């Protein structure tokens, strides 16, 4: 049986490598700070309260656990606590596609791909800033 060589565009390789790195870093951040939170180290939210209110929509969850109205990325105000630092891992993983597409744009050799990837990046950026400019509650 003969071996077939498959050509993989550098744009695709860049996308995959960046996605892999951001995903691994995000998972590690979530794991480390999540374990520290479960162990009771400097929590923002009481673990028992979180368990009791977990099934609620975001606005009710935050209202009943902390008595606050959620607007934007509220956890960024409490990055000195382990549960909020754990959420930073989710942000890192959520940014993985954006930076992966950026890496692909930098390696793209075809103008059509470049244009399409830039449009995709604009959509990601809008999705990221939408909760801030539109004060979305995350439900």
Helices and strands as residue ranges (DSSP letters): H 10-38, H 47-53, H 58-65, G 74-78, H 82-107, H 111-133
